[in-house]
Amino acid sequence: MSDSDEVSEIEVDSEISISGAISGSYQFFMSHFNHFVRLAWVPLAIWVLVELGCDYALNVHGIVYDSMVPRAIVSAAFALVWYRQFLMGEKYATYDQLFDNVVSPGVFNLYSLLRSIARIVITTIILFVPTLMLSISFMFYQYSQGVLMDEAAIQDVAFKSTTLVVLLFSPILVRLSLYTVGVALGRQTMSIRDIWRKTSGSTWILWLLILRAFLPITLYTYFITWAFETISNKLAMDYIWSSLFVNIPTAFLTLMMLAIVVAVNGEAFKVMVGIRKAPRDE
């Protein structure tokens, strides 16, 4: 989609091409790389500084901090603004615009906050309960086989259980993920029920679409990260240089991966839900 403001109403196409959407997302990324750099450098810097702070706390003070939450927040912010870049154009793809349309007074009120909290709680319960039951079952089974259930073993079980549950629920999650696009675009009246209705009958095509977009770049990112960590360990770098050496490419590739997947999901939203191509009345 170009950055020009075409005057037309909300439009919905008839079908989505998996190959076309994926190739289009890569082409969009390459043709808008300067916009990617403009939007990604702040989340990247925050990511790297957070990891550096955690490494400092561990190596100097022996304190362990989990960087997952701040990394998730900056990644989510980038994903939301890249949705706007893909579907609305450069004019609307700024963090100020995102704030004004998502969390500013009059848009994000107490009712919206309570609804968001309720969705998070319900989603967490839906995923947590089967994960907990599966983890307990795994632990009892391994314990019955004589496996010592130390902290590492418990973490391994929890990771495998979470992965399995997310995989099982992924057909539902990919449909609900289009709601995030509506949030990014400032669709105040759009509900999860609307998304569920509009994606009816498209579960597997959405699942295959996200899988084909997500899997290759994820494997590539994992391999690059592993390679940088291996090199860092072999060179016995100081923790500061090691943190920068590993996390700068890791953050960059993760945000690049997000940009690709976001564009694919945005294309699915454009086809199944529709977007407003006319300028928004401010």
C-alpha positions in Angstrom: 0.0 0.0 0.0 1.4 3.4 -0.9 1.6 6.3 1.5 -0.7 8.5 -0.5 -4.2 9.3 0.9 -6.6 7.8 -1.6 -10.2 9.0 -1.2 -12.5 6.0 -0.8 -14.5 4.3 1.8 -13.7 1.2 3.8 -13.0 -1.6 1.3 -13.0 -5.3 1.7 -11.5 -7.6 -0.9 -12.9 -11.1 -1.8 -10.0 -13.4 -0.9 -6.4 -13.5 0.3 -3.5 -15.1 -1.4 -1.0 -16.7 1.1 2.0 -16.4 -1.3 1.0 -13.0 -2.4 0.6 -11.7 1.2 4.0 -13.0 2.2 5.9 -11.8 -0.8 4.1 -8.5 -0.5 5.1 -8.2 3.2 8.8 -8.7 2.3 8.5 -6.2 -0.6 6.9 -3.7 1.6 9.6 -4.1 4.2 12.4 -3.6 1.7 10.7 -0.6 0.0 10.1 1.0 3.4 13.3 0.2 5.1 14.0 3.8 5.9 10.7 3.9 7.7 11.5 0.7 9.5 14.8 2.3 10.8 12.9 5.4 11.8 10.3 3.5 13.9 12.6 0.7 15.2 15.6 2.5 16.5 13.9 3.6 19.8 12.5 0.2 20.7 15.9 -1.3 19.7 17.8 1.1 21.9 15.4 0.4 24.8 15.8 -3.4 24.3 19.6 -3.2 24.2 19.8 -0.9 27.3 17.4 -3.1 29.3 19.5 -6.2 28.5 22.6 -4.3 29.3 21.1 -3.3 32.7 20.1 -6.9 33.5 23.6 -8.1 32.6 25.1 -5.4 34.8 22.9 -6.3 37.7 23.8 -10.0 37.4 27.6 -9.6 36.8 28.2 -6.8 39.3 25.6 -7.2 42.0 24.5 -10.9 41.5 20.9 -9.8 41.0 18.7 -11.5 38.4 16.2 -9.4 36.6 13.8 -10.7 33.9 13.9 -8.5 30.8 10.9 -10.2 29.1 8.2 -7.7 30.1 10.0 -4.5 29.0 11.1 -6.3 25.8 7.4 -7.3 25.2 6.2 -3.8 25.7 8.6 -2.2 23.3 8.0 -4.9 20.7 4.2 -4.5 21.0 4.5 -0.7 20.6 6.6 -1.2 17.4 4.1 -3.8 16.1 1.2 -1.4 16.6 2.9 1.5 14.9 4.1 -0.7 12.0 0.4 -1.7 11.5 -0.3 2.0 11.0 2.7 2.3 8.6 1.4 -0.6 6.5 -2.3 0.2 6.5 -2.4 4.0 6.9 0.9 5.4 5.6 3.8 7.4 7.0 1.6 10.3 8.0 -0.1 8.2 10.7 2.9 6.0 11.6 4.4 7.8 14.6 4.3 6.9 18.2 2.6 10.2 19.0 -0.2 9.3 16.5 -0.4 5.9 18.1 -0.7 7.4 21.6 -3.3 9.9 20.4 -5.5 7.2 18.8 -5.1 4.4 21.4 -4.3 5.7 24.9 -5.1 9.4 24.8 -7.9 10.8 27.0 -11.3 10.3 25.3 -10.2 7.2 23.5 -8.7 5.1 26.3 -11.1 5.7 29.2 -11.9 3.7 32.4 -14.4 1.5 30.5 -11.8 0.7 27.9 -9.2 -0.1 30.6 -11.6 -2.4 32.4 -12.5 -4.2 29.1 -8.8 -4.6 28.3 -8.0 -6.0 31.7 -11.0 -8.4 31.4 -9.7 -9.6 28.1 -6.2 -10.2 29.4 -7.5 -12.0 32.5 -9.8 -14.2 30.4 -7.1 -15.0 27.9 -4.6 -15.7 30.7 -7.0 -18.1 32.4 -7.9 -19.9 29.1 -4.2 -20.5 28.5 -3.0 -20.9 32.1 -5.4 -23.6 33.2 -4.6 -26.2 30.6 -0.9 -25.3 30.8 -0.9 -25.9 34.5 -2.7 -29.2 34.2 -0.4 -30.3 31.5 2.7 -29.3 33.4 1.6 -31.2 36.5 0.8 -34.3 34.5 4.3 -34.1 32.9 6.0 -33.7 36.2 4.1 -36.6 37.8 5.0 -38.7 34.8 8.7 -37.8 34.9 8.8 -38.2 38.7 7.3 -41.7 38.3 10.1 -42.5 35.8 12.7 -41.5 38.4 13.6 -38.1 36.9 14.8 -35.6 39.5 12.5 -32.6 39.4 14.9 -29.8 40.1 14.4 -26.2 39.1 15.8 -26.7 35.6 13.6 -29.8 35.0 10.5 -27.8 36.1 11.3 -24.9 33.8 11.8 -27.3 30.9 8.4 -28.9 31.6 6.8 -25.5 31.9 8.3 -24.4 28.6 7.2 -27.5 26.7 3.7 -27.3 28.2 3.3 -23.6 27.3 4.5 -24.3 23.8 2.1 -27.2 23.3 -0.9 -25.2 24.7 -0.1 -22.2 22.5 0.2 -24.4 19.5 -3.2 -26.1 20.3 -4.9 -22.7 20.7 -3.1 -21.1 17.8 -6.0 -21.5 15.4 -8.1 -19.4 17.7 -5.3 -16.9 18.6 -4.6 -16.1 14.9 -8.2 -15.1 14.4 -8.2 -12.9 17.5 -4.9 -11.4 16.5 -6.7 -9.3 13.9 -8.3 -7.4 16.8 -4.9 -6.0 17.6 -4.9 -4.4 14.1 -8.2 -2.7 14.9 -6.6 -1.3 18.1 -3.6 0.0 16.2 -5.9 1.8 13.7 -8.0 3.3 16.5 -11.2 1.4 15.7 -13.0 2.2 18.9 -16.3 0.4 18.0 -14.7 -2.8 16.8 -15.2 -5.8 19.1 -13.7 -9.2 19.4 -17.1 -10.5 18.3 -16.9 -8.5 15.1 -13.4 -10.0 14.4 -14.7 -13.5 15.2 -17.6 -13.1 12.8 -15.5 -11.6 9.9 -12.9 -14.4 10.2 -15.4 -17.2 10.2 -14.4 -19.9 7.8 -10.8 -18.5 7.5 -9.2 -20.1 10.5 -6.8 -22.4 8.7 -5.8 -20.0 5.9 -4.9 -17.4 8.7 -3.0 -20.1 10.6 -1.0 -21.1 7.5 -0.5 -17.5 6.5 1.1 -16.6 9.9 3.0 -19.9 10.1 4.6 -19.4 6.7 5.5 -15.8 7.5 6.7 -16.5 11.0 8.6 -19.8 10.8 11.4 -19.0 8.3 12.4 -15.6 9.8 12.1 -17.0 13.3 14.5 -19.9 12.5 16.9 -17.4 10.9 16.7 -15.1 13.9 17.3 -18.0 16.3 20.3 -19.2 14.3 21.9 -15.7 14.1 21.4 -15.2 17.8 22.9 -18.6 18.6 25.9 -17.8 16.4 26.6 -14.4 18.0 26.3 -16.0 21.5 28.7 -18.7 20.5 31.2 -16.2 19.1 30.9 -14.1 22.2 31.6 -17.1 24.5 34.6 -18.2 22.5 36.1 -14.8 22.5 35.5 -14.4 26.3 34.2 -10.9 25.9 33.6 -8.6 28.8 29.9 -8.8 29.7 29.3 -5.2 28.4 30.6 -5.9 24.9 29.1 -9.4 24.9 25.7 -7.9 25.8 25.9 -5.3 23.0 27.4 -7.9 20.5 24.5 -10.3 21.0 21.5 -8.0 21.7 21.9 -5.5 18.9 21.5 -8.0 16.1 18.9 -10.0 18.2 16.8 -6.9 18.7 17.1 -5.8 15.1 16.2 -9.2 13.7 13.3 -9.6 16.1 11.8 -6.2 15.1 12.4 -7.1 11.5 10.5 -10.4 12.0 7.7 -8.4 13.7 7.5 -6.1 10.7 7.2 -9.0 8.3 4.5 -10.8 10.3 2.6 -7.5 11.0 2.4 -6.8 7.3 1.1 -10.2 6.6 -1.5 -9.9 9.4 -2.3 -6.4 8.2 -3.0 -7.7 4.7 -5.3 -10.3 6.2 -7.1 -7.6 8.1 -7.4 -5.5 4.9 -9.0 -8.4 3.0 -11.3 -9.8 5.7 -12.3 -6.7 7.7 -11.5 -3.7 5.4 -9.7 -0.4 5.9 -10.5 3.2 5.4 -8.4 4.6 2.6 -9.8 8.1 2.9 -8.1 10.5 5.4 -9.4 10.3 8.9 -11.4 13.3 10.1 -9.4 14.6 13.0 
